[in-house]
Amino acid sequence: MALRLAFWWLLLVVAQQAQRIFLIGAAARRDPPSPAVLGLTLITGLRADLVTAGFGMLVAFVVAMVVAAPFLRRGPSRARAMVARVFAVAAAIVAVAYVTVLTVDMGYYLYSGHRIDAVFIEYVTDLFGQGRQGQISGSQVGTQTAAELREVGTWAVRIVCYAVVLTAAIVGWRVVFRRALAPRLRAWPRVTAIVLPVLIAIGAWGVHPNGPDSVQSAPIASSTYYVLAQSPIWILNTPFERASKAVIIPAAVRVAMPESRAVALARDILLPGARFVSPRYPLVHLEDPRPSPLARRPNVLLLFIEALDRRFLGRTIAGRRVTPFLDSLFADSVTFAQFHANGAQTFHGLFASLCSSLPRQGVAATKARYANDYLCLPTLLTRGGYRTRMVLGLNRDQSHSRLGLFMARNGLEALIDESGFPPTAPRAGLGIADGALFDRVRAEIDALRAGGRPYFLTTLTTATHHPFGMPSTHPDVVALRAEPDRYVPALRYVDLELERFFRGLERDGALRDTVVLVLGDHGRHERVARDDVENAAGHFTVPLAIWLDPSLRTAAVYRPRTAAGIVSQLDITPTILALAGLTPRVSSFGGRDVSCALASDCLPARAAYLSEVYEPGAGLADRDGFWFYAFARRTLDHVDLSLTGPSQRLTAEDPAAGPRIERILALYVTANELIEQNTLWSWREFGDRL
């Protein structure tokens, strides 16, 4: 039994390693890795393969035990013999299944640049579903499949080369096992019986104290090689993962707002007058690409300041200005008096900002549905010739966020996380201190500028997140530490470090041809308001400043001031793309380009969707204030946009509440259903129309 276990376990590892090496060879032709990146990719990939191989053996062993259980009455020896025979068959079946998945993944990666994901599963489902119904002929999926099969010269060569590599690996392993390993295992049967299960268990735990999830935390900045270090076998877990993270829309909400009506209303709210192109992907619509208003294609620096709440800008506390630099930067920028976050947590805000899509309820789409199809800013900028990078002061998979996988799948070339900082970098709070974070961003800017191509670079600070890390001896920070609200000295610290970073870039001319956007990922979580309604609204009261370097400014393009109108994170991506002259011809964006507001008041009346996370419900911000509908209570809470007047609570039956409840429910149902069904965007359907 031990020999069979060792053989099949390591065979699964060998097969996965062979596939990874084959794919690395293909990727290296267009993106050669450094020796360090290559080595880390192979080591991380080996750990991933040990995880999946260990669980594969567990499946085979459980099957063997279940089948052999009835033979226990015939004696232990008979049962052991049956377990060994059934295990060999089950392990062989598992191996065939793994090789099948690896082969499909190989073909899909060479075709699309992605590992097997939810989109591929959906494609296969469509193929078989339409085949059973006799509708595959002439269908989109049938036409695409037929076209790909006709490329026999391309895929046949790939299959043959891959088969040679895989066969050589398997045959080589069999020879090594029979001649070298098996004799040693037979010579030490008792040691083998004890040590082998322990080794398999250690491998299944990822050979790491943090377990299998440590593979997603691997310190590989390159998105290409980070993805290649992962295992496609994990796609087998997709149905369970989707079920565990599904949004359950309350039955009463479904009755009150059927999906068909929700989508129709959402179209009118988000995209009035738009020309929609697909019933299956109901928010996909035609855009109106226009030349950039700027003389040159700009670099884009997008700075997310953790929990930056506009209520704390311009304030003096205990005789100290809290944000003097941000106040001066905003005075030289175009700001928006009524800019709002669309989600109350970081990853909801990143999703809305980078993909111009409504956040889902509960766990963010970046984590719960990272394998879906999305049309996001990094992808479109990369296709337009930009270099695209992100710098974080914490791990990319902090709290199992799956941000690394999401960003790699959606166009980001490199994600530098805490592993990209020197060991001596100061830490505070959640991770690397913000001062060191800005230093790393500066290093990236210098490297990107030397490359001669426009760049997109984004980052997210952490000091203003609990526990408010602020390693500063500045007199203002020291004085403000006496305040009971620790957010205040942390915000002063961030302001000081941002000033040092920004003034250094200005001094060295490193912001030439650059657009800088500064915003909050969400507002304050801590209770700082008079009542629950004002506190809920505070989750979304973030500022936005758009600053243009003088090299890009003309009177017709840019006039620093505070612009009127409701704006939200959904508008970030369309605006950046418009400034870059890269607005796609078709998109799934729920936001709009607001770049006209850089020079004039041009924004029509509009509402912003507010996705709650603390209780089932959602909200809306319009010119009359904030509105929050709680599903369980069936009440609509209201407070004015300035958060100065008293809040009020209306029942669902109140005639004044009905129209807004209807709009909130329409956006809530649309936001969640389109993400859950993966019908927000399709590269297969619309990729060639961009």
NUMARPA-451996 format. One line per 2 residues: number of its first residue (from 1); their letters; for each residue x, y, z of C-alpha. Coordinates in nm, 2 decimals, m for minus. Layout:
N
NUM) A) X,Y,Z ~ ...
This chain:
690
1) MA) 0.00,0.00,0.00 ~ 0.28,0.24,0.09
3) LR) 0.45,0.19,m0.25 ~ 0.13,0.26,m0.43
5) LA) 0.06,0.57,m0.22 ~ 0.41,0.71,m0.28
7) FW) 0.40,0.64,m0.66 ~ 0.06,0.80,m0.73
9) WL) 0.12,1.09,m0.49 ~ 0.44,1.19,m0.66
11) LL) 0.31,1.11,m1.00 ~ 0.04,1.38,m0.95
13) VV) 0.32,1.63,m0.85 ~ 0.53,1.54,m1.15
15) AQ) 0.24,1.58,m1.39 ~ 0.16,1.92,m1.26
17) QA) 0.52,2.03,m1.26 ~ 0.56,1.92,m1.62
19) QR) 0.26,2.13,m1.72 ~ 0.39,2.43,m1.53
21) IF) 0.73,2.41,m1.69 ~ 0.57,2.38,m2.04
23) LI) 0.36,2.69,m1.97 ~ 0.66,2.88,m1.83
25) GA) 0.85,2.80,m2.15 ~ 0.56,2.95,m2.36
27) AA) 0.53,3.26,m2.13 ~ 0.91,3.32,m2.13
29) RR) 0.91,3.38,m2.50 ~ 0.71,3.70,m2.45
31) DP) 0.80,3.79,m2.09 ~ 1.14,3.65,m1.99
33) PS) 1.16,3.60,m1.61 ~ 1.46,3.68,m1.40
35) PA) 1.63,3.38,m1.24 ~ 1.48,3.49,m0.90
37) VL) 1.13,3.51,m1.03 ~ 1.17,3.18,m1.22
39) GL) 1.30,3.00,m0.91 ~ 1.02,3.14,m0.69
41) TL) 0.76,3.05,m0.94 ~ 0.88,2.69,m0.95
43) IT) 0.91,2.66,m0.57 ~ 0.57,2.81,m0.51
45) GL) 0.42,2.60,m0.79 ~ 0.57,2.29,m0.63
47) RA) 0.40,2.38,m0.30 ~ 0.07,2.42,m0.49
49) DL) 0.12,2.09,m0.65 ~ 0.19,1.92,m0.32
51) VT) m0.14,2.06,m0.19 ~ m0.35,1.93,m0.47
53) AG) m0.17,1.60,m0.49 ~ m0.22,1.54,m0.12
55) FG) m0.59,1.61,m0.14 ~ m0.61,1.39,m0.45
57) ML) m0.46,1.10,m0.25 ~ m0.71,1.17,0.03
59) VA) m1.00,1.13,m0.22 ~ m0.86,0.80,m0.35
61) FV) m0.80,0.67,0.01 ~ m1.16,0.77,0.12
63) VA) m1.30,0.59,m0.18 ~ m1.09,0.28,m0.10
65) MV) m1.20,0.27,0.26 ~ m1.57,0.31,0.17
67) VA) m1.55,0.02,m0.09 ~ m1.35,m0.20,0.14
69) AP) m1.56,m0.15,0.45 ~ m1.80,m0.44,0.38
71) FL) m1.50,m0.68,0.37 ~ m1.40,m0.61,0.73
73) RR) m1.63,m0.90,0.83 ~ m1.41,m1.14,0.63
75) GP) m1.10,m1.04,0.83 ~ m0.84,m0.76,0.84
77) SR) m0.61,m0.91,0.58 ~ m0.89,m0.94,0.32
79) AR) m0.99,m0.58,0.40 ~ m0.64,m0.45,0.36
81) AM) m0.60,m0.63,0.03 ~ m0.92,m0.48,m0.10
83) VA) m0.82,m0.13,0.02 ~ m0.49,m0.16,m0.17
85) RV) m0.66,m0.27,m0.49 ~ m0.94,m0.02,m0.48
87) FA) m0.69,0.26,m0.39 ~ m0.48,0.18,m0.70
89) VA) m0.78,0.21,m0.92 ~ m0.91,0.52,m0.75
91) AA) m0.56,0.68,m0.76 ~ m0.54,0.60,m1.13
93) IV) m0.87,0.77,m1.20 ~ m0.77,1.07,m1.00
95) AV) m0.45,1.09,m1.20 ~ m0.64,1.07,m1.53
97) AY) m0.87,1.35,m1.40 ~ m0.58,1.57,m1.31
99) VT) m0.40,1.52,m1.64 ~ m0.73,1.60,m1.82
101) VL) m0.77,1.92,m1.63 ~ m0.40,2.01,m1.68
103) TV) m0.43,1.95,m2.06 ~ m0.74,2.16,m2.08
105) DM) m0.58,2.43,m1.87 ~ m0.27,2.43,m2.10
107) GY) m0.48,2.48,m2.41 ~ m0.69,2.75,m2.24
109) YL) m0.39,2.94,m2.12 ~ m0.21,2.94,m2.45
111) YS) m0.54,3.06,m2.61 ~ m0.65,3.32,m2.36
113) GH) m0.36,3.39,m2.13 ~ m0.57,3.28,m1.83
115) RI) m0.58,2.96,m1.63 ~ m0.90,2.77,m1.62
117) DA) m1.16,2.99,m1.46 ~ m1.54,3.05,m1.42
119) VF) m1.55,3.18,m1.78 ~ m1.42,2.86,m1.92
121) IE) m1.66,2.65,m1.71 ~ m1.94,2.87,m1.84
123) YV) m1.82,2.81,m2.19 ~ m1.83,2.44,m2.15
125) TD) m2.17,2.45,m1.99 ~ m2.30,2.65,m2.28
127) LF) m2.15,2.41,m2.52 ~ m2.31,2.10,m2.37
129) GQ) m2.63,2.28,m2.29 ~ m2.69,2.40,m2.64
131) GR) m2.58,2.06,m2.77 ~ m2.84,1.87,m2.57
133) QG) m3.11,2.11,m2.70 ~ m2.99,2.08,m3.06
135) QI) m2.92,2.46,m3.07 ~ m2.54,2.45,m3.11
137) SG) m2.53,2.49,m3.48 ~ m2.52,2.86,m3.56
139) SQ) m2.50,2.97,m3.20 ~ m2.22,3.20,m3.08
141) VG) m2.05,2.93,m2.88 ~ m2.08,2.68,m3.16
143) TQ) m1.94,2.92,m3.42 ~ m1.65,3.00,m3.19
145) TA) m1.57,2.64,m3.12 ~ m1.58,2.55,m3.48
147) AE) m1.35,2.83,m3.57 ~ m1.10,2.72,m3.31
149) LR) m1.11,2.36,m3.42 ~ m1.03,2.47,m3.77
151) EV) m0.70,2.61,m3.64 ~ m0.57,2.25,m3.64
153) GT) m0.22,2.35,m3.74 ~ m0.19,2.56,m3.43
155) WA) m0.35,2.35,m3.15 ~ m0.22,2.02,m3.29
157) VR) 0.14,2.13,m3.25 ~ 0.07,2.25,m2.90
159) IV) m0.09,1.93,m2.80 ~ 0.19,1.72,m2.95
161) CY) 0.46,1.93,m2.78 ~ 0.28,1.92,m2.45
163) AV) 0.21,1.54,m2.48 ~ 0.59,1.48,m2.54
165) VL) 0.68,1.68,m2.23 ~ 0.41,1.51,m2.01
167) TA) 0.49,1.16,m2.14 ~ 0.86,1.21,m2.08
169) AI) 0.79,1.33,m1.72 ~ 0.56,1.04,m1.64
171) VG) 0.79,0.78,m1.80 ~ 1.09,0.93,m1.63
173) WR) 0.92,0.93,m1.29 ~ 0.82,0.56,m1.34
175) VV) 1.18,0.47,m1.41 ~ 1.32,0.66,m1.12
177) FR) 1.06,0.52,m0.88 ~ 1.11,0.15,m0.98
179) RA) 1.49,0.17,m0.99 ~ 1.57,0.42,m0.70
181) LA) 1.28,0.49,m0.47 ~ 1.09,0.17,m0.45
183) PR) 1.38,m0.05,m0.33 ~ 1.45,0.20,m0.05
185) LR) 1.08,0.21,0.06 ~ 1.07,m0.17,0.07
187) AW) 1.39,m0.18,0.28 ~ 1.24,0.05,0.55
189) PR) 0.87,m0.06,0.56 ~ 0.79,0.06,0.92
191) VT) 0.96,0.40,0.87 ~ 0.79,0.44,0.54
193) AI) 0.45,0.36,0.69 ~ 0.50,0.64,0.94
195) VL) 0.69,0.90,0.75 ~ 0.51,0.89,0.42
197) PV) 0.16,1.00,0.55 ~ 0.33,1.27,0.75
199) LI) 0.51,1.40,0.43 ~ 0.18,1.39,0.24
201) AI) 0.00,1.58,0.51 ~ 0.28,1.84,0.52
203) GA) 0.25,1.88,0.14 ~ m0.12,1.91,0.16
205) WG) m0.08,2.19,0.40 ~ 0.14,2.37,0.15
207) VH) 0.47,2.32,0.33 ~ 0.39,2.64,0.51
209) PN) 0.26,2.74,0.85 ~ m0.03,2.94,0.69
211) GP) m0.15,2.64,0.50 ~ m0.26,2.61,0.13
213) DS) m0.37,2.97,0.11 ~ 0.00,3.07,0.14
215) VQ) 0.03,2.99,m0.23 ~ m0.19,3.29,m0.30
217) SA) 0.03,3.50,m0.08 ~ 0.34,3.42,m0.28
219) PI) 0.58,3.72,m0.32 ~ 0.58,3.72,m0.70
221) AS) 0.53,4.07,m0.83 ~ 0.49,3.97,m1.20
223) ST) 0.13,3.88,m1.27 ~ 0.23,3.64,m1.54
225) YY) 0.44,3.43,m1.31 ~ 0.22,3.47,m1.01
227) VL) m0.06,3.31,m1.21 ~ 0.17,3.03,m1.33
229) AQ) 0.26,2.95,m0.97 ~ m0.10,2.87,m0.90
231) SP) m0.27,2.53,m0.96 ~ m0.55,2.49,m1.21
233) IW) m0.67,2.18,m1.01 ~ m0.83,2.42,m0.76
235) IL) m1.09,2.50,m1.02 ~ m1.25,2.17,m0.91
237) NT) m1.35,2.36,m0.59 ~ m1.54,2.63,m0.78
239) PF) m1.89,2.50,m0.72 ~ m1.84,2.47,m0.35
241) ER) m1.67,2.81,m0.33 ~ m1.95,2.98,m0.52
243) AS) m2.21,2.82,m0.30 ~ m2.04,2.93,0.02
245) KA) m2.00,3.29,m0.09 ~ m2.33,3.33,m0.28
247) VI) m2.54,3.64,m0.22 ~ m2.89,3.53,m0.10
249) IP) m3.13,3.80,m0.21 ~ m3.43,3.80,0.03
251) AA) m3.74,3.64,m0.11 ~ m3.94,3.96,m0.03
253) VR) m3.69,4.16,m0.24 ~ m3.72,3.92,m0.53
255) VA) m4.10,3.95,m0.52 ~ m4.09,4.33,m0.50
257) MP) m3.83,4.37,m0.76 ~ m3.80,4.09,m1.02
259) ES) m3.47,4.08,m1.21 ~ m3.62,4.19,m1.55
261) RA) m3.77,4.50,m1.39 ~ m3.46,4.56,m1.19
263) VA) m3.24,4.56,m1.49 ~ m3.47,4.80,m1.68
265) LA) m3.47,5.05,m1.40 ~ m3.10,5.02,m1.34
267) RD) m3.04,5.10,m1.71 ~ m3.24,5.42,m1.67
269) IL) m3.07,5.52,m1.35 ~ m2.71,5.44,m1.44
271) LP) m2.71,5.48,m1.82 ~ m3.00,5.70,m1.94
273) GA) m3.01,5.71,m2.32 ~ m2.74,5.44,m2.37
275) RF) m2.77,5.19,m2.65 ~ m2.76,4.84,m2.51
277) VS) m2.63,4.55,m2.72 ~ m2.71,4.22,m2.54
279) PR) m3.00,4.08,m2.34 ~ m2.77,3.83,m2.17
281) YP) m2.53,4.10,m2.06 ~ m2.78,4.37,m1.98
283) LV) m2.55,4.66,m1.89 ~ m2.31,4.62,m2.19
285) HL) m2.37,4.92,m2.40 ~ m2.21,5.13,m2.68
287) ED) m1.97,5.41,m2.58 ~ m1.88,5.72,m2.77
289) PR) m1.50,5.73,m2.78 ~ m1.36,6.08,m2.81
291) PS) m1.00,6.21,m2.84 ~ m0.84,6.29,m2.51
293) PL) m0.87,6.66,m2.41 ~ m0.50,6.65,m2.32
295) AR) m0.22,6.73,m2.55 ~ m0.03,6.41,m2.46
297) RP) m0.13,6.07,m2.33 ~ m0.08,6.11,m1.95
299) NV) 0.07,5.90,m1.68 ~ m0.19,5.81,m1.42
301) LL) m0.11,5.80,m1.04 ~ m0.42,5.68,m0.85
303) LF) m0.38,5.72,m0.47 ~ m0.63,5.54,m0.25
305) IE) m0.61,5.68,0.11 ~ m0.75,5.43,0.35
307) AL) m1.08,5.56,0.51 ~ m1.02,5.92,0.39
309) DR) m1.33,6.09,0.51 ~ m1.40,6.44,0.36
311) RF) m1.55,6.55,0.70 ~ m1.20,6.55,0.84
313) LG) m1.04,6.77,0.57 ~ m0.97,7.13,0.65
315) RT) m1.01,7.08,1.02 ~ m0.81,7.22,1.31
317) IA) m0.81,7.00,1.62 ~ m0.63,7.09,1.94
319) GR) m0.48,7.38,1.76 ~ m0.33,7.17,1.49
321) RV) m0.42,7.16,1.12 ~ m0.50,6.79,1.05
323) TP) m0.45,6.79,0.67 ~ m0.27,7.11,0.56
325) FL) m0.10,6.94,0.26 ~ m0.42,6.77,0.13
327) DS) m0.60,7.10,0.18 ~ m0.35,7.28,m0.04
329) LF) m0.35,7.00,m0.30 ~ m0.73,7.00,m0.32
331) AD) m0.72,7.38,m0.36 ~ m0.50,7.33,m0.67
333) SV) m0.72,7.04,m0.80 ~ m1.07,6.98,m0.94
335) TF) m1.26,6.84,m0.64 ~ m1.62,6.72,m0.62
337) AQ) m1.84,6.83,m0.33 ~ m2.06,6.53,m0.36
339) FH) m1.82,6.24,m0.45 ~ m1.92,5.91,m0.29
341) AN) m1.77,5.57,m0.23 ~ m2.00,5.30,m0.37
343) GA) m1.91,5.04,m0.10 ~ m1.83,5.06,0.27
345) QT) m1.52,4.84,0.26 ~ m1.19,4.86,0.08
347) FH) m1.23,4.58,m0.18 ~ m1.58,4.70,m0.27
349) GL) m1.43,5.04,m0.33 ~ m1.14,4.91,m0.54
351) FA) m1.39,4.70,m0.75 ~ m1.62,5.00,m0.81
353) SL) m1.32,5.23,m0.89 ~ m1.12,5.00,m1.11
355) CS) m1.40,4.82,m1.30 ~ m1.68,5.08,m1.29
357) SL) m1.92,4.82,m1.16 ~ m2.17,4.81,m0.88
359) PR) m2.04,4.63,m0.57 ~ m2.22,4.31,m0.45
361) QG) m2.36,4.26,m0.10 ~ m2.13,4.09,0.15
363) VA) m1.79,3.96,0.04 ~ m1.64,4.17,m0.24
365) AT) m1.64,4.04,m0.60 ~ m1.26,4.07,m0.60
367) KA) m1.26,3.78,m0.35 ~ m1.59,3.59,m0.40
369) RY) m1.60,3.61,m0.78 ~ m1.24,3.68,m0.89
371) AN) m1.26,3.43,m1.17 ~ m1.55,3.60,m1.34
373) DY) m1.52,3.81,m1.66 ~ m1.49,4.19,m1.60
375) LC) m1.39,4.49,m1.80 ~ m1.15,4.68,m1.58
377) LP) m0.91,4.97,m1.61 ~ m0.57,4.79,m1.60
379) TL) m0.67,4.57,m1.89 ~ m0.77,4.85,m2.11
381) LT) m0.47,5.06,m2.02 ~ m0.24,4.76,m2.09
383) RG) m0.40,4.71,m2.42 ~ m0.35,5.08,m2.49
385) GY) 0.03,5.06,m2.43 ~ 0.05,5.15,m2.07
387) RT) 0.26,4.98,m1.80 ~ 0.03,4.89,m1.51
389) RM) 0.14,4.84,m1.15 ~ 0.01,4.84,m0.80
391) VL) 0.21,4.88,m0.47 ~ 0.07,4.76,m0.14
393) GL) 0.22,4.78,0.21 ~ 0.06,4.45,0.31
395) NR) 0.03,4.10,0.15 ~ m0.17,4.08,m0.17
397) DQ) m0.38,3.80,m0.01 ~ m0.43,3.97,0.33
399) SH) m0.73,3.80,0.49 ~ m0.76,3.57,0.19
401) SR) m0.87,3.87,m0.02 ~ m0.76,3.70,m0.35
403) LG) m0.66,4.05,m0.47 ~ m0.35,3.91,m0.64
405) LF) m0.56,3.66,m0.85 ~ m0.82,3.93,m0.93
407) MA) m0.57,4.19,m1.04 ~ m0.36,3.94,m1.24
409) RN) m0.67,3.83,m1.43 ~ m0.77,4.19,m1.50
411) GL) m0.47,4.34,m1.66 ~ m0.23,4.44,m1.39
413) EA) 0.13,4.36,m1.50 ~ 0.28,4.37,m1.15
415) LI) 0.16,4.39,m0.80 ~ 0.44,4.48,m0.55
417) DE) 0.33,4.39,m0.20 ~ 0.51,4.38,0.14
419) SG) 0.75,4.12,0.01 ~ 0.89,4.38,m0.23
421) FP) 1.02,4.60,0.06 ~ 1.35,4.56,0.23
423) PT) 1.35,4.37,0.56 ~ 1.45,4.70,0.73
425) AP) 1.13,4.88,0.61 ~ 0.94,5.02,0.91
427) RA) 0.61,4.85,0.99 ~ 0.31,5.00,1.16
429) GL) m0.05,4.89,1.20 ~ m0.15,4.65,0.92
431) GI) 0.18,4.63,0.74 ~ 0.45,4.85,0.60
433) AD) 0.44,5.21,0.73 ~ 0.29,5.46,0.48
435) GA) 0.62,5.66,0.46 ~ 0.80,5.35,0.34
437) LF) 0.51,5.28,0.11 ~ 0.54,5.62,m0.06
439) DR) 0.92,5.57,m0.10 ~ 0.85,5.24,m0.28
441) VR) 0.59,5.41,m0.50 ~ 0.85,5.67,m0.58
443) AE) 1.10,5.40,m0.68 ~ 0.84,5.25,m0.92
445) ID) 0.77,5.60,m1.07 ~ 1.14,5.65,m1.14
447) AL) 1.17,5.30,m1.30 ~ 0.85,5.35,m1.51
449) RA) 0.95,5.69,m1.63 ~ 1.28,5.55,m1.75
451) GG) 1.09,5.29,m1.96 ~ 0.96,5.56,m2.20
453) RP) 0.60,5.44,m2.20 ~ 0.30,5.59,m2.02
455) YF) 0.22,5.42,m1.69 ~ m0.07,5.36,m1.45
457) LT) 0.03,5.32,m1.09 ~ m0.19,5.28,m0.79
459) TL) m0.15,5.23,m0.42 ~ m0.35,5.20,m0.10
461) TT) m0.23,5.34,0.23 ~ m0.31,5.17,0.57
463) AT) m0.22,5.41,0.85 ~ m0.57,5.54,0.89
465) HH) m0.71,5.19,0.93 ~ m0.74,5.05,1.28
467) PF) m0.50,5.01,1.47 ~ m0.38,5.34,1.32
469) GM) 0.00,5.28,1.29 ~ 0.19,5.61,1.27
471) PS) 0.56,5.59,1.34 ~ 0.62,5.96,1.35
473) TH) 0.78,6.20,1.60 ~ 0.65,6.51,1.42
475) PD) 0.52,6.76,1.68 ~ 0.17,6.77,1.52
477) VV) 0.14,6.39,1.54 ~ 0.27,6.38,1.89
479) AL) 0.02,6.65,2.00 ~ m0.27,6.49,1.83
481) RA) m0.20,6.15,1.99 ~ m0.36,6.29,2.30
483) EP) m0.70,6.30,2.11 ~ m0.93,6.01,2.20
485) DR) m0.99,5.95,1.82 ~ m0.66,5.79,1.70
487) YV) m0.77,5.84,1.34 ~ m0.68,6.21,1.37
489) PA) m0.31,6.17,1.44 ~ m0.29,5.89,1.19
491) LR) m0.44,6.12,0.92 ~ m0.19,6.39,1.01
493) YV) 0.09,6.14,0.97 ~ m0.04,6.03,0.63
495) DL) m0.07,6.40,0.53 ~ 0.29,6.46,0.62
497) EL) 0.42,6.16,0.43 ~ 0.21,6.24,0.13
499) ER) 0.35,6.59,0.13 ~ 0.71,6.46,0.14
501) FF) 0.64,6.22,m0.14 ~ 0.45,6.47,m0.36
503) RG) 0.68,6.76,m0.31 ~ 0.98,6.54,m0.39
505) LE) 0.82,6.43,m0.72 ~ 0.74,6.80,m0.81
507) RD) 1.10,6.91,m0.72 ~ 1.25,6.64,m0.95
509) GA) 1.01,6.69,m1.24 ~ 0.88,6.34,m1.19
511) LR) 0.52,6.44,m1.23 ~ 0.55,6.58,m1.58
513) DT) 0.27,6.46,m1.80 ~ 0.09,6.30,m1.50
515) VV) m0.26,6.30,m1.38 ~ m0.29,6.24,m1.00
517) LV) m0.62,6.12,m0.84 ~ m0.65,6.12,m0.47
519) LG) m0.96,5.96,m0.31 ~ m1.08,5.74,m0.02
521) DH) m1.15,5.38,m0.06 ~ m1.44,5.44,0.18
523) GR) m1.53,5.66,0.48 ~ m1.50,5.61,0.85
525) HE) m1.60,5.28,1.00 ~ m1.57,5.40,1.36
527) RV) m1.88,5.56,1.50 ~ m1.83,5.94,1.49
529) AR) m2.18,6.06,1.41 ~ m2.49,6.15,1.61
531) DD) m2.70,5.86,1.51 ~ m2.71,5.54,1.30
533) VE) m2.82,5.71,0.98 ~ m2.55,5.97,0.98
535) NA) m2.30,5.70,1.07 ~ m2.41,5.49,0.78
537) AG) m2.38,5.79,0.54 ~ m2.03,5.85,0.68
539) HF) m1.92,5.52,0.53 ~ m1.95,5.68,0.18
541) TV) m1.84,6.04,0.24 ~ m1.50,6.03,0.07
543) PL) m1.33,6.30,m0.13 ~ m1.19,6.30,m0.48
545) AI) m0.93,6.54,m0.62 ~ m0.81,6.53,m0.98
547) WL) m0.48,6.71,m1.02 ~ m0.30,6.78,m1.35
549) DP) 0.07,6.86,m1.37 ~ 0.12,7.21,m1.52
551) SL) 0.27,7.04,m1.83 ~ m0.08,6.92,m1.91
553) RT) m0.28,7.23,m1.82 ~ m0.45,7.47,m2.05
555) AA) m0.74,7.70,m1.97 ~ m0.97,7.50,m2.19
557) VY) m0.89,7.18,m2.01 ~ m0.84,7.25,m1.64
559) RP) m0.97,7.50,m1.39 ~ m0.91,7.41,m1.02
561) RT) m1.23,7.44,m0.82 ~ m1.50,7.24,m0.66
563) AA) m1.73,7.09,m0.92 ~ m2.10,7.04,m0.87
565) GI) m2.30,6.72,m0.92 ~ m2.32,6.37,m0.77
567) VS) m2.01,6.16,m0.86 ~ m1.90,5.82,m0.74
569) QL) m1.62,5.57,m0.76 ~ m1.80,5.42,m1.06
571) DI) m1.69,5.73,m1.26 ~ m1.31,5.68,m1.20
573) TP) m1.24,5.43,m1.47 ~ m1.44,5.60,m1.75
575) TI) m1.28,5.93,m1.66 ~ m0.92,5.80,m1.66
577) LA) m0.98,5.62,m1.99 ~ m1.12,5.94,m2.15
579) LA) m0.81,6.14,m2.04 ~ m0.59,5.87,m2.19
581) GL) m0.80,5.87,m2.51 ~ m0.88,5.50,m2.46
583) TP) m1.25,5.49,m2.41 ~ m1.37,5.15,m2.55
585) RV) m1.64,5.13,m2.81 ~ m1.84,4.90,m2.60
587) SS) m1.83,4.86,m2.22 ~ m2.01,4.73,m1.91
589) FG) m1.93,5.05,m1.71 ~ m2.19,5.17,m1.47
591) GR) m2.02,5.51,m1.44 ~ m1.96,5.80,m1.67
593) DV) m1.67,6.01,m1.79 ~ m1.67,6.33,m1.58
595) SC) m1.35,6.48,m1.74 ~ m1.56,6.77,m1.88
597) AL) m1.59,6.88,m1.52 ~ m1.22,6.96,m1.51
599) AS) m1.30,7.28,m1.69 ~ m1.67,7.35,m1.66
601) DC) m1.99,7.26,m1.48 ~ m2.13,7.00,m1.70
603) LP) m2.26,6.71,m1.49 ~ m2.63,6.63,m1.51
605) AR) m2.84,6.53,m1.21 ~ m2.77,6.17,m1.11
607) AA) m2.77,5.93,m0.82 ~ m2.50,5.72,m0.66
609) YL) m2.56,5.36,m0.54 ~ m2.44,5.28,m0.19
611) SE) m2.37,4.91,m0.11 ~ m2.41,4.83,0.26
613) VY) m2.22,4.55,0.43 ~ m2.33,4.56,0.79
615) EP) m2.70,4.46,0.74 ~ m2.91,4.34,0.44
617) GA) m3.00,4.66,0.26 ~ m2.86,4.93,0.03
619) GL) m2.88,5.30,m0.02 ~ m2.87,5.59,m0.26
621) AD) m2.73,5.94,m0.27 ~ m2.91,6.20,m0.48
623) RD) m2.95,6.58,m0.47 ~ m3.19,6.54,m0.18
625) GF) m2.96,6.35,0.05 ~ m2.87,6.00,0.16
627) WF) m3.14,5.73,0.16 ~ m3.09,5.38,0.32
629) YA) m3.34,5.10,0.29 ~ m3.32,4.82,0.55
631) FA) m3.48,4.50,0.41 ~ m3.57,4.35,0.75
633) RR) m3.72,4.67,0.90 ~ m3.87,4.78,0.57
635) TL) m3.78,5.14,0.66 ~ m3.62,5.42,0.45
637) DH) m3.38,5.64,0.65 ~ m3.29,5.98,0.52
639) VD) m3.03,6.25,0.60 ~ m2.92,6.56,0.40
641) LS) m2.60,6.55,0.20 ~ m2.42,6.78,0.44
643) LT) m2.50,6.55,0.73 ~ m2.60,6.86,0.94
645) GP) m2.98,6.83,0.97 ~ m3.17,6.57,1.17
647) SQ) m3.23,6.23,1.01 ~ m3.57,6.09,0.96
649) RL) m3.72,5.74,0.91 ~ m4.00,5.66,0.66
651) TA) m4.19,5.34,0.64 ~ m4.21,5.15,0.31
653) ED) m4.57,5.24,0.28 ~ m4.50,5.61,0.29
655) PA) m4.58,5.76,m0.06 ~ m4.26,5.97,m0.04
657) AG) m4.05,5.65,0.02 ~ m4.18,5.43,m0.26
659) PR) m3.99,5.57,m0.57 ~ m3.66,5.57,m0.39
661) IE) m3.71,5.22,m0.24 ~ m3.78,5.10,m0.59
663) RI) m3.46,5.25,m0.73 ~ m3.25,5.11,m0.44
665) LA) m3.40,4.76,m0.49 ~ m3.34,4.78,m0.87
667) LY) m2.97,4.86,m0.83 ~ m2.93,4.61,m0.55
669) VT) m3.08,4.32,m0.75 ~ m2.89,4.42,m1.06
671) AN) m2.56,4.45,m0.88 ~ m2.58,4.11,m0.72
673) EL) m2.75,3.91,m0.99 ~ m2.51,4.02,m1.27
675) IE) m2.20,3.93,m1.06 ~ m2.35,3.60,m0.94
677) QN) m2.45,3.49,m1.29 ~ m2.13,3.62,m1.45
679) TL) m2.33,3.83,m1.69 ~ m2.17,4.17,m1.63
681) WS) m1.92,4.13,m1.91 ~ m1.79,3.87,m2.15
683) WR) m1.46,3.88,m2.33 ~ m1.58,3.60,m2.55
685) EF) m1.88,3.80,m2.67 ~ m1.74,4.15,m2.68
687) GD) m1.36,4.14,m2.67 ~ m1.32,4.19,m3.04
689) RL) m1.55,4.49,m3.04 ~ m1.34,4.71,m2.81
